[in-house]
């Protein structure tokens, strides 16, 4: 049943690619914008020296990879909301299928789409000059595991948002924090360069430790306490999203 629901969601993504493409274009456009328009200025400010666009590409790509996941799962919330409001879930409830398979199909399908989107954004990053020459095979494996875990956590949160949204438009609006939070993190500039009152907002959120961990794995920079913080955030969000989503899904329709 879960395999069937996964296949159903992947077919929906293939037949209606416009939403996925629109969400994917956001991190790609931000990557090109910050590298080619702001790259020299931003790199000079971060490094304290002369402009170095190549250094800024290396800095900004890890953050945009995680931002890509946040953008992609918006489509998951919209898809779940559509299922809930268009009556197909009511039909599934009358069928002799494993009820959690509906959510499993959405989650697994979303994680696969998120990782595919990350790969595409990564290809664009490599095409414009991103290189990870110091990362070992184990670090690449750990980076991939972090991306999958982060995608799983955000997907469960997005599924819960889709379930509580009355329509697709509300679901899209409710998931806006998943796109805005990376802009308020260390994705584009170090936390210590921000105003003192704003630094706690940037530091104590899920994106910043995940970005710093991914940056450390790919570029060989220091990870420090960000590694275990990223894992705790991912596991916490995944568990919270799972119980929130299943409780909402199992409620009797009004």
MOLIN-V856133 format. One record per residue. N is the residue number from 1. SS is DSSP state (~ for helix, > for strand, _ for the rest). Layout:
N & SS
N & SS
//
This chain:
1 & _
2 & ~
3 & ~
4 & ~
5 & ~
6 & ~
7 & ~
8 & ~
9 & ~
10 & ~
11 & ~
12 & ~
13 & ~
14 & ~
15 & ~
16 & _
17 & _
18 & ~
19 & ~
20 & ~
21 & ~
22 & ~
23 & ~
24 & ~
25 & ~
26 & ~
27 & ~
28 & ~
29 & ~
30 & ~
31 & ~
32 & ~
33 & ~
34 & ~
35 & ~
36 & ~
37 & _
38 & _
39 & ~
40 & ~
41 & ~
42 & ~
43 & ~
44 & ~
45 & ~
46 & ~
47 & ~
48 & _
49 & _
50 & _
51 & _
52 & _
53 & ~
54 & ~
55 & ~
56 & ~
57 & ~
58 & ~
59 & ~
60 & ~
61 & ~
62 & ~
63 & ~
64 & ~
65 & ~
66 & ~
67 & ~
68 & ~
69 & ~
70 & ~
71 & ~
72 & ~
73 & ~
74 & ~
75 & ~
76 & ~
77 & ~
78 & ~
79 & ~
80 & ~
81 & ~
82 & ~
83 & ~
84 & ~
85 & ~
86 & _
87 & _
88 & ~
89 & ~
90 & ~
91 & ~
92 & ~
93 & ~
94 & _
95 & _
96 & _
97 & _
98 & _
99 & _
100 & ~
101 & ~
102 & ~
103 & ~
104 & ~
105 & ~
106 & ~
107 & ~
108 & ~
109 & ~
110 & ~
111 & ~
112 & ~
113 & ~
114 & ~
115 & ~
116 & ~
117 & ~
118 & ~
119 & ~
120 & ~
121 & ~
122 & ~
123 & ~
124 & ~
125 & ~
126 & ~
127 & ~
128 & _
129 & _
130 & _
131 & _
132 & _
133 & _
134 & _
135 & _
136 & _
137 & ~
138 & ~
139 & ~
140 & ~
141 & ~
142 & ~
143 & ~
144 & ~
145 & ~
146 & ~
147 & ~
148 & ~
149 & ~
150 & ~
151 & ~
152 & ~
153 & ~
154 & ~
155 & ~
156 & ~
157 & ~
158 & ~
159 & ~
160 & ~
161 & ~
162 & ~
163 & ~
164 & ~
165 & _
166 & _
167 & _
168 & ~
169 & ~
170 & ~
171 & ~
172 & ~
173 & ~
174 & ~
175 & _
176 & _
177 & ~
178 & ~
179 & ~
180 & ~
181 & ~
182 & ~
183 & ~
184 & _
185 & _
186 & _
187 & _
188 & _
189 & _
190 & _
191 & ~
192 & ~
193 & ~
194 & _
195 & _
196 & ~
197 & ~
198 & ~
199 & ~
200 & ~
201 & ~
202 & ~
203 & ~
204 & _
205 & _
206 & ~
207 & ~
208 & ~
209 & ~
210 & ~
211 & ~
212 & ~
213 & ~
214 & ~
215 & ~
216 & ~
217 & ~
218 & ~
219 & ~
220 & _
221 & _
222 & _
223 & _
224 & _
225 & _
226 & ~
227 & ~
228 & ~
229 & ~
230 & ~
231 & ~
232 & ~
233 & ~
234 & ~
235 & ~
236 & ~
237 & ~
238 & ~
239 & ~
240 & ~
241 & ~
242 & ~
243 & ~
244 & ~
245 & ~
246 & ~
247 & ~
248 & ~
249 & ~
250 & _
251 & _
252 & _
253 & _
254 & _
//
